[in-house]
Amino acid sequence: YVVKIPNGTNSLDGGSTNQEFVAEFETIRPGPRGLISTDGGDSSNFSKNSHLKLAFNQKIDLNNAQAEIKLYKKVGDQNIDTPVTINHFSVEDWKAEQKQIADRIDMSQVDEIVEVTGDKSAPTPEVSEIPSKEELEKNLILIPNQPLEADASYFAEVKAGLKSAIGDLSSSSSARY
């Protein structure tokens, strides 16, 4: 965008500008925020059946994402393309993710806290509110077409040129996770 204030524009204090003022800016470009496993892992340890959740600052164009986001397996000094299917993160994906989180909570620890403190209002798992469709769609889910190999190193690459689904700008730099 370009904003121009011409020379001679009246100001609030009764004066006027003595020269043209020009300012240029652009709206935020799409960019990744991080990568995690949807099966309860973290950003560096995945199971062979892991799906990868890639978070962005805005909704991404799915057709373009198939070309600009890749998963690679490292073999020596080579990077081998690992085909994935890419979709927007859905309510069903979110619910499955929340179930994974709840399944990891060790309820025996909650019972131990009650036993030690006598406080029956001790921590209990909180139920998260379902995010809006707009918030969910800022995330992509990468589903490997084949199970990931055990004891192998993988990385995801988001290439420069990734397009937003809500504007004309594309990402200006690449990122690896």
PAKEMAR-634159 format. One line per field, with one value per atom (N, C-alpha, C): residue in three letters; y, x, z. Coordinates in steps of 0.05 Angstrom, whole numbers, plus 5000, padded with zeros to 4 digits. Atoms other than C-alpha are relative to their C-alpha. Last residue first. Layout:
# residues N
residu <- c(ala; ...)
yy <- c(Y; ...)
xx <- c(X; ...)
zz <- c(Z; ...)
END
This chain:
# residues 177
residu <- c(tyr; tyr; tyr; arg; arg; arg; ala; ala; ala; ser; ser; ser; ser; ser; ser; ser; ser; ser; ser; ser; ser; ser; ser; ser; leu; leu; leu; asp; asp; asp; gly; gly; gly; ile; ile; ile; ala; ala; ala; ser; ser; ser; lys; lys; lys; leu; leu; leu; gly; gly; gly; ala; ala; ala; lys; lys; lys; val; val; val; glu; glu; glu; ala; ala; ala; phe; phe; phe; tyr; tyr; tyr; ser; ser; ser; ala; ala; ala; asp; asp; asp; ala; ala; ala; glu; glu; glu; leu; leu; leu; pro; pro; pro; gln; gln; gln; asn; asn; asn; pro; pro; pro; ile; ile; ile; leu; leu; leu; ile; ile; ile; leu; leu; leu; asn; asn; asn; lys; lys; lys; glu; glu; glu; leu; leu; leu; glu; glu; glu; glu; glu; glu; lys; lys; lys; ser; ser; ser; pro; pro; pro; ile; ile; ile; glu; glu; glu; ser; ser; ser; val; val; val; glu; glu; glu; pro; pro; pro; thr; thr; thr; pro; pro; pro; ala; ala; ala; ser; ser; ser; lys; lys; lys; asp; asp; asp; gly; gly; gly; thr; thr; thr; val; val; val; glu; glu; glu; val; val; val; ile; ile; ile; glu; glu; glu; asp; asp; asp; val; val; val; gln; gln; gln; ser; ser; ser; met; met; met; asp; asp; asp; ile; ile; ile; arg; arg; arg; asp; asp; asp; ala; ala; ala; ile; ile; ile; gln; gln; gln; lys; lys; lys; gln; gln; gln; glu; glu; glu; ala; ala; ala; lys; lys; lys; trp; trp; trp; asp; asp; asp; glu; glu; glu; val; val; val; ser; ser; ser; phe; phe; phe; his; his; his; asn; asn; asn; ile; ile; ile; thr; thr; thr; val; val; val; pro; pro; pro; thr; thr; thr; asp; asp; asp; ile; ile; ile; asn; asn; asn; gln; gln; gln; asp; asp; asp; gly; gly; gly; val; val; val; lys; lys; lys; lys; lys; lys; tyr; tyr; tyr; leu; leu; leu; lys; lys; lys; ile; ile; ile; glu; glu; glu; ala; ala; ala; gln; gln; gln; ala; ala; ala; asn; asn; asn; asn; asn; asn; leu; leu; leu; asp; asp; asp; ile; ile; ile; lys; lys; lys; gln; gln; gln; asn; asn; asn; phe; phe; phe; ala; ala; ala; leu; leu; leu; lys; lys; lys; leu; leu; leu; his; his; his; ser; ser; ser; asn; asn; asn; lys; lys; lys; ser; ser; ser; phe; phe; phe; asn; asn; asn; ser; ser; ser; ser; ser; ser; asp; asp; asp; gly; gly; gly; gly; gly; gly; asp; asp; asp; thr; thr; thr; ser; ser; ser; ile; ile; ile; leu; leu; leu; gly; gly; gly; arg; arg; arg; pro; pro; pro; gly; gly; gly; pro; pro; pro; arg; arg; arg; ile; ile; ile; thr; thr; thr; glu; glu; glu; phe; phe; phe; glu; glu; glu; ala; ala; ala; val; val; val; phe; phe; phe; glu; glu; glu; gln; gln; gln; asn; asn; asn; thr; thr; thr; ser; ser; ser; gly; gly; gly; gly; gly; gly; asp; asp; asp; leu; leu; leu; ser; ser; ser; asn; asn; asn; thr; thr; thr; gly; gly; gly; asn; asn; asn; pro; pro; pro; ile; ile; ile; lys; lys; lys; val; val; val; val; val; val; tyr; tyr; tyr)
yy <- c(5010; 4444; 4970; 5029; 4484; 4993; 5009; 4554; 4970; 5028; 4591; 4994; 5016; 4666; 4971; 4990; 4717; 4984; 4999; 4684; 5008; 5026; 4703; 5002; 5003; 4766; 4970; 5004; 4768; 4995; 4976; 4758; 4993; 4976; 4711; 5025; 5004; 4640; 5026; 4998; 4659; 4994; 4980; 4635; 4998; 5011; 4600; 5021; 5000; 4634; 4987; 4972; 4619; 4998; 4985; 4544; 5029; 4982; 4511; 5019; 4974; 4453; 5015; 4988; 4394; 5027; 4971; 4353; 5009; 4987; 4278; 5030; 4971; 4236; 5012; 4983; 4161; 5029; 4992; 4112; 5015; 4998; 4084; 5007; 5021; 4099; 5004; 4990; 4144; 4976; 4995; 4108; 5009; 5025; 4119; 5005; 5021; 4175; 4972; 5016; 4221; 4978; 5029; 4265; 4985; 5014; 4339; 4970; 5026; 4377; 4986; 5021; 4451; 4974; 5023; 4504; 4980; 4989; 4574; 4977; 5000; 4537; 5015; 5027; 4521; 5000; 5007; 4595; 4973; 4983; 4613; 4994; 5011; 4553; 5016; 4993; 4580; 4987; 4975; 4543; 5005; 5005; 4490; 5026; 4991; 4510; 4995; 4976; 4471; 5005; 5005; 4422; 5026; 4980; 4430; 4992; 4991; 4369; 5020; 5020; 4368; 5010; 4997; 4403; 4978; 5002; 4395; 5000; 4983; 4415; 5001; 5015; 4355; 5017; 4981; 4389; 4985; 5002; 4339; 5018; 4974; 4363; 4999; 4984; 4298; 5025; 5015; 4252; 5016; 4998; 4304; 4986; 4973; 4312; 5003; 4996; 4236; 5029; 5013; 4230; 5004; 4983; 4282; 4988; 4977; 4243; 5019; 5009; 4179; 5023; 4994; 4217; 4991; 5021; 4215; 5007; 4990; 4261; 4976; 4998; 4231; 5009; 5028; 4207; 5001; 5010; 4279; 4972; 4986; 4305; 4989; 5008; 4252; 5013; 5027; 4266; 4989; 4996; 4340; 4973; 4989; 4323; 5003; 5022; 4279; 5009; 5018; 4336; 4976; 4987; 4385; 4981; 5001; 4338; 5011; 5028; 4330; 4996; 5004; 4406; 4971; 4999; 4410; 4997; 5012; 4427; 5003; 4981; 4447; 4983; 4990; 4390; 5022; 4976; 4367; 5009; 4987; 4297; 5023; 4995; 4277; 5011; 4989; 4248; 5002; 5018; 4238; 5011; 4991; 4272; 4978; 5016; 4245; 5009; 4995; 4294; 4987; 4997; 4268; 5006; 4972; 4279; 5005; 4990; 4214; 5029; 5025; 4196; 5009; 4997; 4253; 4973; 5018; 4242; 5004; 5015; 4301; 4982; 5016; 4331; 4983; 5027; 4385; 4988; 5013; 4449; 4971; 4985; 4494; 4989; 4996; 4450; 5013; 5026; 4420; 5003; 5014; 4487; 4973; 4991; 4522; 4986; 5008; 4481; 5008; 5029; 4489; 4991; 5011; 4566; 4970; 5005; 4582; 4988; 5022; 4613; 4998; 4996; 4661; 4975; 4975; 4665; 5007; 4976; 4592; 5025; 4976; 4527; 5024; 4977; 4461; 5025; 4976; 4399; 5024; 4976; 4336; 5023; 4979; 4268; 5025; 4971; 4214; 5015; 4992; 4141; 5029; 5007; 4122; 5008; 5029; 4160; 4995; 5008; 4231; 4969; 5029; 4263; 4992; 5014; 4334; 4969; 4991; 4381; 4985; 4972; 4342; 5008; 4996; 4278; 5030; 4996; 4272; 5002; 5024; 4242; 5002; 5001; 4308; 4976; 5026; 4319; 5001; 5020; 4391; 4975; 5027; 4444; 4982; 5024; 4518; 4975; 4995; 4590; 4976; 5022; 4589; 5008; 5012; 4652; 4979; 5025; 4686; 4989; 5023; 4758; 4974; 5022; 4813; 4978; 5016; 4873; 4976; 5024; 4919; 4985; 5023; 4989; 4977; 5026; 5052; 4979; 5024; 5123; 4975; 5026; 5187; 4978; 5022; 5259; 4974; 5025; 5317; 4979; 5019; 5381; 4975; 4984; 5444; 4982; 5013; 5412; 5016; 5018; 5461; 4987; 4996; 5502; 4981; 4977; 5506; 5006; 4975; 5460; 5025; 4994; 5402; 5025; 5016; 5403; 5009; 4987; 5427; 4981; 5012; 5392; 5014; 4981; 5440; 4989; 4974; 5387; 5019; 4980; 5322; 5025; 4976; 5266; 5023; 4975; 5200; 5023; 4979; 5130; 5026; 4974; 5072; 5021; 4977; 5000; 5025)
xx <- c(5006; 5233; 5007; 4998; 5258; 4994; 4996; 5238; 5002; 5007; 5239; 5005; 4977; 5236; 4991; 4975; 5191; 5024; 4978; 5124; 5026; 4990; 5071; 5023; 4972; 5029; 5007; 4983; 4963; 5029; 4987; 4915; 5018; 5016; 4869; 5012; 5027; 4890; 4984; 5022; 4963; 4974; 5021; 5016; 4979; 5024; 5082; 4978; 5020; 5134; 4974; 5008; 5194; 4980; 4985; 5193; 4990; 5019; 5167; 5016; 4991; 5212; 4977; 5020; 5196; 5012; 5005; 5253; 4979; 5016; 5264; 5000; 5002; 5316; 4984; 4993; 5308; 4996; 4972; 5308; 5010; 4989; 5240; 5030; 4982; 5215; 5011; 4972; 5155; 5017; 4990; 5091; 5029; 4990; 5073; 5009; 5014; 5032; 5008; 4982; 5056; 4984; 5004; 4999; 5018; 4984; 5016; 4998; 4992; 4963; 5013; 5001; 4959; 5008; 4983; 4943; 4996; 4972; 4916; 5020; 4990; 4851; 5027; 4992; 4838; 5014; 4976; 4838; 5010; 4979; 4788; 5027; 4991; 4744; 5024; 5016; 4741; 5011; 4992; 4777; 4981; 4993; 4739; 5007; 5022; 4741; 5009; 4996; 4792; 4975; 5010; 4771; 5002; 5018; 4815; 4991; 4995; 4845; 4979; 5013; 4836; 5004; 5002; 4880; 4986; 4974; 4862; 4998; 5003; 4791; 5027; 5014; 4792; 4995; 5015; 4845; 4987; 5027; 4869; 4981; 5011; 4938; 4973; 4980; 4977; 4987; 4992; 4919; 5019; 5023; 4890; 5008; 5002; 4958; 4978; 4979; 4966; 5000; 5008; 4898; 5021; 5021; 4920; 4990; 4986; 4984; 4979; 4991; 4943; 5015; 5020; 4907; 5009; 4999; 4969; 4982; 5002; 4951; 4999; 4973; 4976; 5000; 4990; 4907; 5027; 5013; 4881; 5010; 4990; 4933; 4988; 4972; 4918; 5011; 5002; 4843; 5028; 5008; 4856; 4998; 4976; 4894; 4994; 4981; 4836; 5025; 5011; 4787; 5019; 4997; 4831; 4991; 4971; 4836; 5005; 4995; 4759; 5030; 5010; 4752; 5005; 5029; 4796; 4992; 5006; 4869; 4970; 5004; 4873; 4993; 5027; 4899; 4999; 5002; 4966; 4971; 5025; 4979; 4997; 5020; 5052; 4975; 5026; 5106; 4980; 5019; 5175; 4972; 5027; 5227; 4982; 5018; 5296; 4972; 5027; 5348; 4980; 5022; 5419; 4974; 5001; 5482; 4977; 4973; 5473; 4999; 4985; 5400; 5028; 4971; 5357; 5013; 4986; 5282; 5030; 4977; 5246; 5011; 4989; 5177; 5023; 4989; 5158; 5009; 4994; 5116; 5008; 4980; 5116; 5007; 4975; 5083; 5021; 4991; 5026; 5027; 4986; 5020; 5011; 4972; 5002; 5016; 4988; 4939; 5029; 4993; 4923; 5013; 5012; 4927; 5009; 4983; 4947; 4985; 5009; 4904; 5017; 5025; 4943; 4994; 5012; 5001; 4974; 4993; 5019; 4986; 5016; 5020; 5011; 4983; 5046; 4982; 5017; 5015; 5018; 4986; 5051; 4982; 5007; 5018; 5013; 5005; 5054; 4989; 5026; 5047; 4993; 5002; 5121; 4973; 5003; 5125; 4997; 5025; 5153; 4999; 5004; 5204; 4973; 4976; 5231; 4997; 4991; 5171; 5025; 4993; 5136; 5011; 4972; 5097; 5007; 4991; 5024; 5030; 5005; 4999; 5012; 5028; 4990; 4994; 5013; 5065; 4971; 5002; 5089; 4987; 5009; 5113; 5000; 4989; 5121; 4988; 4996; 5100; 5012; 5004; 5103; 5006; 4976; 5096; 4994; 5004; 5045; 5027; 4997; 5062; 4995; 4982; 5036; 4999; 5012; 5005; 5018; 5015; 5049; 4989; 5001; 5073; 4986; 5007; 5092; 5000; 4993; 5091; 4991; 5007; 5092; 5010; 4992; 5089; 4991; 5015; 5086; 5012; 4989; 5117; 4982; 4983; 5098; 5014; 4974; 5039; 5015; 5002; 4985; 5028; 4979; 4970; 4996; 5006; 4905; 5022; 4992; 4927; 4996; 5018; 4888; 5006; 4995; 4928; 4980; 5006; 4908; 5004; 5023; 4942; 4996; 5021; 4989; 4975; 4991; 5036; 4976; 4988; 4999; 5009; 5013; 4990; 5013; 4989; 5005; 4984; 5016; 4994; 5014; 4986; 5021; 4980; 5017; 5000; 5018)
zz <- c(4973; 5224; 5001; 4997; 5165; 5029; 4972; 5142; 5001; 4994; 5076; 5029; 4993; 5064; 5006; 5012; 5031; 5007; 4981; 5043; 4986; 4994; 4992; 5020; 4993; 4986; 5006; 5023; 4949; 5006; 5011; 5006; 4977; 4995; 5044; 4988; 5011; 5023; 5002; 4981; 5034; 4985; 5003; 4986; 5022; 4990; 5000; 5000; 5022; 4957; 5009; 5006; 5002; 4977; 5019; 5017; 4998; 5011; 5080; 4982; 5011; 5095; 4988; 5018; 5140; 4991; 4996; 5169; 4980; 5020; 5179; 5006; 4996; 5214; 4977; 5023; 5217; 5007; 4998; 5276; 4975; 4973; 5256; 4998; 4992; 5186; 5028; 4998; 5178; 5009; 4973; 5157; 5000; 4989; 5084; 5029; 5015; 5052; 5008; 5018; 5107; 4986; 4995; 5133; 4981; 5020; 5139; 5007; 4991; 5177; 4977; 5020; 5164; 5013; 4997; 5216; 4977; 5000; 5206; 5004; 5027; 5188; 4997; 5008; 5261; 4973; 4985; 5279; 4992; 5010; 5224; 5014; 5025; 5242; 4989; 5023; 5313; 4974; 5014; 5368; 4976; 5028; 5408; 4986; 5018; 5481; 4972; 5016; 5521; 4983; 5026; 5575; 4984; 5011; 5635; 4972; 5027; 5668; 4990; 5017; 5743; 4971; 5029; 5792; 4986; 5012; 5865; 4969; 5024; 5885; 4986; 5021; 5932; 4975; 5016; 5974; 4977; 4990; 6026; 4985; 4992; 6010; 5012; 4984; 6007; 5011; 4976; 5986; 5017; 4982; 5937; 5027; 4991; 5904; 5021; 4980; 5900; 5011; 4975; 5866; 5022; 4989; 5814; 5026; 4988; 5803; 5012; 4974; 5792; 5014; 4980; 5736; 5028; 4981; 5693; 5023; 4972; 5636; 5019; 4988; 5570; 5029; 4995; 5549; 5013; 4976; 5558; 5007; 4977; 5509; 5025; 4995; 5458; 5025; 4988; 5466; 5005; 4973; 5453; 5015; 4986; 5389; 5030; 4997; 5366; 5015; 4979; 5380; 5004; 4974; 5341; 5022; 4993; 5281; 5028; 4993; 5282; 5007; 4973; 5286; 5008; 4996; 5224; 5029; 4975; 5208; 5005; 4978; 5135; 5025; 4997; 5091; 5022; 4983; 5064; 5000; 5007; 5038; 5019; 4980; 5044; 4987; 5007; 5000; 5023; 4988; 5032; 4994; 4998; 4989; 5010; 5017; 5003; 5005; 4990; 5029; 4981; 5019; 5016; 5016; 5008; 5058; 4980; 5005; 5095; 4994; 5003; 5089; 4992; 5003; 5115; 4999; 4983; 5103; 4994; 5010; 5074; 5021; 4979; 5083; 4988; 5005; 5034; 5026; 4975; 5035; 4995; 4984; 4974; 5027; 5015; 4921; 5018; 5010; 4963; 4986; 4978; 4999; 4991; 4999; 4934; 5021; 5025; 4926; 4999; 5000; 5000; 4974; 5024; 5002; 4997; 5023; 5073; 4977; 5017; 5128; 4975; 5015; 5172; 4984; 4990; 5223; 4985; 5015; 5209; 5013; 4993; 5249; 4984; 5007; 5219; 5004; 5000; 5250; 4997; 4992; 5231; 4998; 5019; 5230; 5010; 4994; 5267; 4976; 5010; 5248; 5005; 5028; 5254; 4987; 5004; 5319; 4970; 5013; 5324; 4998; 4999; 5368; 4989; 5010; 5353; 5001; 5026; 5358; 4989; 4999; 5413; 4972; 4999; 5413; 5002; 4972; 5431; 5002; 4984; 5366; 5028; 4991; 5329; 5017; 5006; 5325; 5010; 4978; 5327; 4989; 5008; 5278; 5024; 4987; 5288; 4991; 4971; 5272; 5014; 4981; 5196; 5029; 4989; 5155; 5020; 4987; 5110; 5010; 5019; 5096; 5015; 4992; 5141; 4979; 4978; 5106; 5005; 5010; 5065; 5024; 4981; 5077; 4986; 5012; 5038; 5022; 4983; 5065; 4985; 5012; 5024; 5018; 4982; 5051; 4987; 5002; 5002; 5019; 5020; 5027; 4999; 5019; 5066; 4980; 5005; 5102; 4980; 5022; 5125; 4996; 5020; 5187; 4976; 5017; 5226; 4979; 4985; 5283; 4984; 4978; 5253; 5015; 4976; 5188; 5022; 4975; 5119; 5024; 4986; 5061; 5027; 4997; 5024; 5013; 4990; 4997; 5002; 5018; 4984; 5015; 4990; 5035; 4984; 5008; 5000; 5013; 4990; 5029; 4992; 5000; 4988; 5011; 5000; 5000; 5000)
END
